[in-house]
Amino acid sequence: MANILETDLYPPIKAFLAAQGYEVKAEVGAADVVARRGTEDPVIVELKTGFSLGLFHQAIARQSITDSVYVAVPRLAGRRFQAALKNNLKLARRLGLGLITVRLSDALVEVHLDPAPFTPRKSKPRKDRLLREFARRVGDPNTGGSTRVALVTAYRQDALRCAAHLDANGPSRGAEVARATGVARATRLMADDHYGWFERVDRGVYALTPKGAAALPGLAGLAALPAVAKNAE
């Protein structure tokens, strides 16, 4: 739907609120829509033709007036809008805002979220994974903000140690690699072979693949990493 205007959203939203017993007026002070029912606190709705940071800035400013603040945008078709709606619902929930969409083809108003205080739930498993990765990673091999590049994780560092050992010593037993590199899980790591660097040539014996050998020069700086503790996980 082309050339949508913010004013196109107002009639459906006004009718929706009026049907619930609200008196509705537009452009009161800095607010796009203000609704009042009896002596209840006012409801404010900020209108925009699409999700934007400015929309949320406006809505947050209205929270100094009332806790009942909504953002409203046209409801569009397609996966792109569905993804935007999902992401902005999370944002609105964290900000304590409500979120409304208006399907202009038939004036359908849908309240996806009502304003409410938000307290984030902490995930202990995620925190533990983060701290484990932080503790196990040697040095700081990545650059913050990097995208579309292979990040160096603690697991990748362990795999590199194993690859460097095989490159220097030829096919080796997993236990030997573990002792030499300090990577306690060396056998499992080479057996899983997530990077395609290792191949099993005999029972418990692994060798470096051509792909693994090709990866080593580009990671030469990491090959000198010190061995990790024998019981590292």
N, C-alpha and C positions, 0 to 999 in steps of 0.2 A: 504494500500500500504506500503510494508515493505522497510526498508533501503533507505529512501528518503535522498538525499544529497542536501545541499544548491546549489551546482552547477547545479542540475536538474532544479532549478527555473530560472537560468540565460537566457537560450535560449528563452523561451516564453516571458519573460519580455523585453529582448533586441528587439525581433521582434515587440512586442506591441509598444514600444517607437519609434522604427525606422519607423513604419508605420505612426507615427504622425510627422515625419520630424526631429526627434532627431538623433544626432550622439551619439552612445552609446559605452562606454568602461568600462571594468571590473577592479576591484582592483586598483583604482586610489587613491594613498595615503591610508588613512584608510577606504575609502568608498568601499562597495561591488560593487555598480553600480553607474556610473556617466553618465548623459545624458545632452547634450547641443544642443540648437536650436538657431542658429544665435547668437545674442548678449544677449539673455535672460539669467537670472541667471540659474545656473546648477540645475538639478534635481538629487537628491541622493536617492537611494533605498538600504535599508539594508535587507539582506536575512537571513532567519532562517527556520529551519525545523518545528518550532512550536512557539507559543507565549511563551515569557519568559521575565523576568525582564531585563535580559541582552540585549535583542533585543531593548527594549525601552531606555535603557541607551545609547546604541550605537547611536540610532536615535537622541536622545536629543543632544548628543555631535556634531552630524553633523549640527545641527541648528545654530552653530556658523559660518557655511560656507554659508548656504542658508536657506531660509524659506521653500523651496520645498523639504521636506524630507518625504519619505514613508517607511513603514515597509512592508515586503512581506513574506507570509507563504504559504505552500501548502493548498489547500482547500480539506478537508476531508469530508466523509459522516458521518451522524449520528447526534443525538441530542447533544451529548457531544461537538462536534466541533461547532455546531450552538450556543450553550450557551457560549462557549469560544469566539466566534466571536462577539457576542452581547456585552459581557462584555469588550472585548478589543477595540471595536469600541468606547465605552464611554471613555476609557482611552486615546486612540489616539486623540479623539476630544478635550479632556481637555488639552492635551500636544501640540496641534497644529500640529499634524502629520497626514499624509495620511496613508491609509491602503489598501493593495492589496492582493488578494488571487490568486493562480495559481492552476487550476485543471489539474494535470499532465496527466490524461488519454487522454485528447484531447488538452492540451496546452491552455485552456481557461484562459485568464487573466481578472480579474474583479476588478475594482477600486471601493471600497466600500466607501471611504472617501478621499477627497482632503485636503491638509493642509490649515488651516485657523486659525486666532486668535480666542481664545475662551474666552467668558465672561459668567460665570455661571449665570443662572437665579435664583433668590431667590424666594422661595415660602413662602409668608406671612402666609397662613393657616398652613403649616407645622411648621413654626417658632412659631406661636401662640400655636399650640398643644404641642410642646416641652416645651415652657415656662410655660404653664398651668400645665403640668405634673410635672415639676420641682417644681413649687410653691406649688402644692397640696401634693406632697409626703412628708411624715414626716420622718426625719432622712435620713440615707443612708443605707438601708437594703440589698443592693446587692453588689456584688464584681465585679469590672470592668473586662471585658473580659470573663465573665461567658458564657458558652454554655451548651445546653441540660439540663438546670435546669429551674424550674419555677421562673421567676423573680417577685419580689414584686413591683407592680405598685401602684399608688395612689388609683386606683379603687379596687385593691385587699386589700389594707389597710382599705378602707371603708367597704368592704364586711366582713373583719375580725372583725371590730368593731361591726357590726350588728350581726354576728355569736356569738361573745362573749357575747353580751347582751342577746340573746335568750338562750344561754347555761346557763346563770346565772338566768334568770327570766322566762324561759319557753315561750310558745307561746305569742306573743305580737302584738299589732297593729302597723302598719308602722309608724304612727305619734308618737307613744310612743318611738319607736326605734330611730326615727330621733331626738327627743328631748333629749334622754338620751345619744346618741352617738355623736351628732353634725353632723351626716351625713344627710344633707338636702334631699338627694334623696334616702333615705333608702327604702321607699316603692317601688319605681321603680326598685331599685337595687335588692331587694328580689324577686320582680315579674319576672324580667328578668332571674334571677337565672343562671348566666353564669357558675358557678362552681358546680352546683348541691348541694348547701349547704342548700337551703331554700325550704319550701313547704307551700302552702297556705292551711290553715285549716279552715278558715272562711273568710267572706268578710272583707278584709283589715287586716286580722290576719295571721301571719306567724310563722312557727316553724322551728327548726333546724332539718335537715335530718341526718341520721346516717353518711353519707359521710361528712357533715359539722362538726359533733361532732368529727369524726376521724381526721379531718384536724386541729382542734384546738390545740392539744398537740404539734404538730410539729411547730406551729406558736406561741407558748406560749410567746416568747419574744415580739411579735408584739401586743399581746393582751393588753399590758399595754400602748399602744399608747394613747396620749392625744386626747380628742375629738376635731374634727375640727370645724371651725367656722360654725355657723348655715346656712350661705348662701353660703357655699363652693360648687363649681361645679366641 
